[in-house]
Amino acid sequence: MMVVTRAQNPGPQHSSLLPAFPPAVLALLALALAAGPLCAQQANPTSAANPFYGSVTLQPATEDTLKLSLDEAIGLGLKNNLGLKEAEYGEKLLQGEKNVALQEFLPTILLSGATGVYQHDLAALGFGPSTIAKFGSKVPAGLSLITRDDLTTGQVSFSETLFSGPVIAAYKGAGAAERAAHFAKMSARGEVVQQVATAYLHAIAAASEVDNAKAQEAEDQTQLDHAHNAHLAGTAANLDELRARVQLQAQQQSRILAENALEKDLILLKREIGVAPGQKIALTDPAPYSELAAQTPEEVRAVAYKSRQDYQNLQNQAIEYKAIHLAYRSQRLPTLSFSGYYGTDTVTGVNTHGNFMAQGTLSVPLFREAKLRGDVEASAAQMDAINDQLADLRGHIDQQVRSALLDASASAQLVKVARSNVDLATRELSDETDRVSAGVDDNLPLVTAQATLAAAQNNVVESLYQYNVAKLALARAAGVLELQYRDYLGR
């Protein structure tokens, strides 16, 4: 048995003994740092610019109409959305890389064996004729310059790093990177819920506008028929009929535009949840409405600090950078490893003989001061930068929470005002209808009242949509969107 303990000045020829990151850990940390937090949603609704606008479409379109509730649409989005798929793949990739890095702590045991026929030229190996003659006389069969033997070998080898500061610190960083990837995936799930819910609510609003446009068109058609009959009877001027016809055609244009907008909104929703763009769907949930419970910025901010996945993601990135910094600092520490093997060699005509080796290696860096200081300073700068980003994110969360609360409060008031305007416009239209029927007025005030009511109804639809979107944004700012979106929207 041979045990070797040595201190040396490591050079390029001993790169495996350097107290530096193993290749697997280096690759893992580089991948994790390159991933970073998820980007915010962009305004351009294309999957090329933002993967959350795309999906993996698994089923082809059918002739049947697919009925979708809000919960079902969100469930499909969480299953098929492209942005979430990418985040899930990133997490799985980091999990696999971390397992690869774990091998640096575990023993490596290899079993090898070989058998073969070997022919040797003794003259080429330095044995001259006199040497051959001297030893050949002792061999019954004689000894020739060309020899042949059958050799069978078997060997079990073992190696393990017993202590390495960089490996230990890098593995801790790998764990932080894996947790950061998990929170990045959870943040992506919140993004999907917000995207899909917003698209669903927008489609509901578009459908309401279509219904309003159709109702207004039917009323205008009735008014035109009434004006036409009155003109034929001689009780109304031709101008009243022209006004009614212009109003009807204007409303037909509004209905066509509303129907087109609805179809485009449905296509966008289908792209986000993995339904074929040509599949017919029907939204089964009406526009939700509920009063939002009063919350203070301090209450929402406290929940956000505990629940925001992007905040937890950045916190784990800070831990990761700290581990990297410690890994570079620990390069000054010795590295201790152990390796050995046991094997057998069997030669034709000779008994089997075992052989083994056990070796302990201690590697101490004697002088690499410039590189060591440079690595430490660079990693310290990275650590300070991520800590500054974390402090900035705290302020950004506070800003988002306060802005979301203001938007929710303002949009709630807009809904109340819009509904009051509909009531007033309905009463105005009723009064003008009575006056026209009584012959007191022509139909110009009536047409104006109809337009006012149509605008008021559209304002209700838009303000209700904005209120629901504001509540979704508040739930997202608090970090509870995936679990509590129904509580915020109202069941």
C-alpha positions, -999 to +999 in steps of 0.1 A: +000+000+000+013+034-009+001+066+008+014+099-006+010+133+010+025+162-008+023+200-010+031+215-043+028+246-064+000+236-088+007+243-124-012+236-157-001+200-156-020+195-123-052+212-133-073+185-118-059+193-084-066+230-085-090+244-059-113+257-086-148+250-098-155+216-114-167+219-150-202+207-141-206+233-114-192+260-136-217+251-163-245+250-138-238+284-124-233+300-158-266+287-169-284+299-138-269+333-139-278+337-176-314+328-169-321+355-144-357+367-136-384+366-162-390+396-183-420+417-179-449+414-203-444+433-235-471+452-253-466+435-287-491+405-287-469+381-306-452+349-294-420+360-312-417+390-289-432+374-258-436+336-254-466+341-231-486+350-262-479+315-277-487+280-267-482+243-276-513+234-296-519+196-292-555+191-306-566+200-341-598+221-346-631+203-347-666+212-358-679+212-322-680+244-302-657+243-272-673+258-241-648+275-218-652+290-184-625+313-169-612+285-147-610+261-177-592+287-198-566+293-171-562+256-166-554+252-203-530+281-202-511+266-173-509+233-193-500+246-227-487+282-225-453+285-243-438+310-218-446+286-189-433+256-208-399+274-212-398+282-175-405+246-166-378+233-190-354+258-175-361+244-140-357+208-151-324+217-168-311+232-137-322+202-116-303+179-140-272+201-139-273+201-101-274+163-100-243+163-123-226+187-099-235+164-070-212+138-084-183+161-072-192+151-036-198+114-043-172+086-048-165+076-083-161+039-087-151+023-121-148-013-130-127-022-160-114-054-176-095-064-207-081-095-223-059-097-253-030-114-271+003-095-271+034-099-292+067-083-281+099-076-299+125-080-272+152-064-294+131-033-298+127-032-260+165-031-255+173-067-250+205-076-270+215-111-283+238-117-253+210-110-228+187-133-248+212-160-248+219-157-211+182-159-200+173-183-228+195-210-213+173-210-182+141-214-202+134-250-212+118-241-245+143-214-252+138-177-256+134-160-289+135-123-298+098-124-307+076-134-277+039-139-274+016-140-243-021-138-233-029-111-207-062-107-189-066-078-165-094-066-141-095-035-120-117-015-097-108+021-092-120+046-066-117+084-063-133+110-041-128+146-032-127+148+006-125+185+010-126+214-015-138+249-005-148+259-040-167+227-046-187+231-014-195+268-020-203+262-057-227+234-047-245+258-023-248+282-052-262+255-074-289+249-048-298+286-047-298+286-085-323+257-085-345+275-060-344+306-081-354+286-112-384+272-092-396+307-082-390+319-118-414+291-129-439+301-102-437+337-114-443+324-149-475+307-137-487+340-123-479+356-156-500+330-174-529+335-151-528+372-156-524+369-194-552+344-198-576+360-174-570+394-190-576+380-225-607+362-213-621+393-197-613+413-228-632+388-249-662+390-225-661+428-229-659+425-267-689+401-266-708+425-245-701+453-270-714+430-298-746+423-278-750+460-272-744+468-308-770+442-319-796+455-295-790+491-306-793+479-343-826+462-335-839+494-319-827+515-348-844+491-372-876+494-353-873+532-352-867+532-390-898+511-396-918+535-374-904+566-392-911+550-426-946+541-418-952+576-403-938+591-435-961+570-457-990+580-435-981+617-439-976+622-401-937+626-403-914+643-427-890+625-450-861+639-430-871+618-400-869+587-421-835+597-435-822+603-400-834+569-388-818+552-418-784+570-412-786+560-376-793+524-385-764+522-409-740+538-385-750+512-359-745+484-384-710+496-389-704+496-352-718+460-350-695+448-378-664+464-361-674+449-327-678+414-342-645+416-359-628+428-327-644+399-308-632+373-333-596+386-330-598+386-292-609+350-292-580+340-316-555+357-292-571+338-262-569+305-281-533+311-289-524+316-252-542+285-240-532+260-266-565+258-286-563+257-323-570+292-338-597+277-360-616+260-332-650+275-323-652+284-286-680+299-265-672+318-232-696+306-205-687+331-177-702+365-176-682+396-167-675+392-130-682+421-106-676+424-069-666+451-045-629+449-035-622+447+002-604+477+015-566+472+019-538+495+029-505+497+010-487+484+040-509+453+043-505+444+006-468+451+006-463+427+036-481+400+017-460+407-014-427+404+004-438+369+015-455+357-017-439+375-047-421+348-067-399+373-085-388+387-051-380+352-038-362+345-071-339+375-067-333+366-031-320+332-041-299+348-068-283+369-041-276+338-021-261+323-053-238+352-059-227+351-022-219+314-027-198+322-057-180+349-038-172+324-010-161+299-036-135+323-050-124+332-015-120+295-006-096+290-035-068+298-009-078+267+011-061+233+005-078+206-014-078+170-001-086+140-023-083+103-022-079+078-050-069+041-055-075+009-073-073-028-070-068-052-099-054-085-111-032-094-140-032-130-154-005-140-179-005-173-198+016-198-179+020-175-149-001-173-118-026-145-112-012-116-092-031-088-075-020-052-075-034-021-058-027+015-050-041+039-024-031+076-026-041+106-007-034+140-023-031+173-006-029+203-029-020+237-015-019+269-037+013+287-028+012+317-050-016+329-073-023+362-056-032+383-086-058+357-099-072+351-065-076+387-057-091+394-091-116+366-087-127+378-053-130+414-063-151+405-094-174+383-075-178+409-048-189+434-074-214+410-087-227+403-052-231+440-045-249+445-078-275+418-071-280+432-036-287+466-051-312+450-075-329+434-045-332+467-027-346+483-059-371+455-063-384+463-028-391+498-038-406+486-071-430+463-053-441+492-031-446+513-062-466+485-079-488+479-049-496+516-044-503+521-082-525+489-083-545+501-053-551+535-069-561+519-102-585+496-085-601+524-065-604+547-095-618+520-118-644+510-091-656+546-090-657+547-128-679+516-128-704+533-105-705+564-126-709+545-158-738+525-144-754+557-132-750+572-167-767+542-182-797+548-159-799+584-168-795+578-205-822+551-204-846+576-187-837+602-213-844+578-242-877+568-226-888+604-223-878+613-259-896+582-272-928+594-255-924+629-269-918+616-304-948+592-301-969+621-289-958+643-319-942+669-297-907+664-312-892+651-343-868+621-341-835+641-340-835+643-301-845+606-301-815+597-323-792+617-300-806+599-270-801+565-286-765+574-293-760+586-257-774+554-243-751+533-266-721+553-255-731+549-219-735+511-222-701+508-239-686+528-211-700+503-186-685+474-204-651+492-207-650+504-171-660+470-158-632+454-178-607+480-165-619+473-130-614+436-133-579+441-149-570+464-121-579+438-095-559+412-114-529+436-113-534+441-076-534+404-070-503+400-091-486+428-073-494+410-040-481+377-054-513+358-048-528+358-083-528+321-091-544+311-058-568+340-052-578+354-087-614+343-081-616+360-048-604+393-064-627+390-094-657+377-075-673+343-081 
